[in-house]
Structure formats: structure tokens, C-alpha cells
């Protein structure tokens, strides 16, 4: 079994380049188009670090693609919240701000529920250490995306 390190500088640089390119799109309506490119790179990073054998790959990738599709659908709601904040951050009233917080927390809850649902499926097809590695990779990639997004979203006035 191969020992893997935390994502190396070259891999982080590649991920940051992809994420930065995606999030710097001038028009937020274009984000839907660029998210598919990020998804493709995400899959390549997972493939590089999961160290799957052939039989594991056959059962893992369909479940992983289904998982990412479900997460992407949930992420659509986060994109809508972000668009609202980008467009109206200085003109949001109290009720709208309160509603945006509720939407954000529902998004987080839904994503967590998705993760638990798929955790059960991944545990059935992979050794527990590989499942842990997968969720570590997902968390690291999500953290990079969220950091970049956080630098772009202004605070509500």
C-alpha cells in the first residue's frame, strides 16, 4: 500500500489555478459552465490520491459521480445565495438578510445529510481508511473553493 502525503505544493497550485479561474469569471451566470470544469479536475485529484485497484474503481466511480452530482445540486443553492450577496450586499434589508442566513444553514445541513448518506455507501465498497481519505480530499478541495469564494463575497452592509 502506498503512503500518501497531504496534497503537495504542485497539486495545490493546480487546484488553486482551476478554482481561481472559475471564481474570477466576470459574470456569475457563467459559474454553471465553469463548475463542470472544476468537477473534472476534482475527479482527477481524487483519482490520483485514492489509490484504487481495478475492482474498487469499478464500484467506486459510479457512486462517486452520483455523490458529486447530488452535491452539485445542493451547491446550486449556495451559488444563488452568493449571487444575491454579490449583487445586493449594500441593499439587503433585515428580512432578506435573515432569509439568506436560513438558506445558507439549510444548504449546510443538506450537504451534511448528503455526506452521511454517501458515507454509508462508500463504507460498503471501500476500506475505512480509503473512505476517510476520500472525505479528507473532499474537505480539502471544498476548503480551497470556499476560501476563494469568501474573498469575493462582500459583507452585508
N, C-alpha and C positions, 0 to 999 in steps of 0.2 A: 504494500500500500504506500502510495506517495504521500509525503507530508507537504501540506501547502502552507504558505505564509499568508499573512494579511495581504490584501491586494498591493502589489508593488507599485512603485512610482510610475512606471510606464503604463500600467493598466489604469491607474487613477487619472493619469494625464489624458488617456484616450477617452475615458468616461467623462471627464470634465469637459473635454472638447466637444463631445457629442451633446452633452446637456447644455453647455453654454450656447452652442449653435441653435439648439432647439428653442431655448428660452429667450434668446435675443431676437426672435422673429418680431419684426416691427408690428405686425398685425396679429392680435390674439386669435383671430379667426383661423389663422394658419396653423395653430398649435395642433389641431386634429391631424393635419397632414404630417407634421414632423414627429408626432408621438409614435407613429408606426416605425420610423427610422430608429428611434431610441429603443423601442421594443426589440427590434432586430439585434441591436448591439447588446442589449441586456441579455438576450438569449446566448449570444456568443461568449459573453463573460461567464455566464452560468456554465456553459459547456466546458469552458477552459478549466474551471476550478472544481467541478463536481466529480471528476474522475470516475465517470460511469463506465461500466463494462457494457458489452453489446446487449445482453439480456435486460439489464437495468435501463438502458437507453430506450429500448422498445416500449417499455411500460411507463417510463418517466416523462418523456417528451409530450405525449398527448395530454397527460394530466397537467403538466406544467403550462402548456399552451392554453388549456381551458382555464387554469388558475389566473394566468396573466390577462386573459380576455375578461374574466369576471372583475379583476382589479381595475382594468382599464375602464370598464363601465362605471365603476364606483368613482374612478378618477375624473370622469366627465363632470360629475357634480362639483368636484373640487375646482376644476377649470372654470366652471360657471361662477363660483364664489370669487375666484381670483379675478376674473374679468370684471365683475361688479366692483371689486375693490380698486382695480386699476382705473376704471372709468369714473368712479364716483366717490373716491375716498374723501374728498373735501366737501361732499354734498350729501352725505348719508345721514339720515335722521335717526333718532333713538330707536324707533321701532324696527327700521330696516337693519340697523347695526345688531339689534337683539336677534332678529331673524337670521342674519348671516352667521352669528355665533352658533345658533341652534343647528343650522345647516352644516356648518363645519364639524360640530360634535357628532351629528348623525353620520356624516361621512366617515369620521374616525371610527365610530362604533361599527358601521357596516364593514369597513375594511378589516377590522379586528375579527369580526364574526366570519368573514371570508377566510382569513388566515387560519382560524381554528378549524373550519370545515375542511380546508385542503390539507391542513396538518395531519388530520386523521387519514386522509387518502395517501399522502406521502409516506406516512409511517407504515402503511401496508405494503409499499413497494420498494422502500429503501431502508438500509440500516439506519439506526437512530442518529449516528454521528453524521451521516450524509444529509439527513433531514435537518439537523442543526446547522450544518454548513450552508445548506440552501437558504435557510431563513437568515443566517448571518449575511450572506451575499445580498439577498433581497433588501435587508435592513440597510446595509452599507450603500447600495445603489439608491435607495429611497432617500437616504440622508443627504447624498450629494444633490439630488434633484430638489429636495426641499430647501436645502441651503441656498442654492441658486435662485429658486423661486422667492425665498424670503428676502433676498437682496433686491428683488424687483418690485415687490408689493409695498406700497406706501402705507403708513399707519393711518387709521381713520382720524380725521380732524374733529 
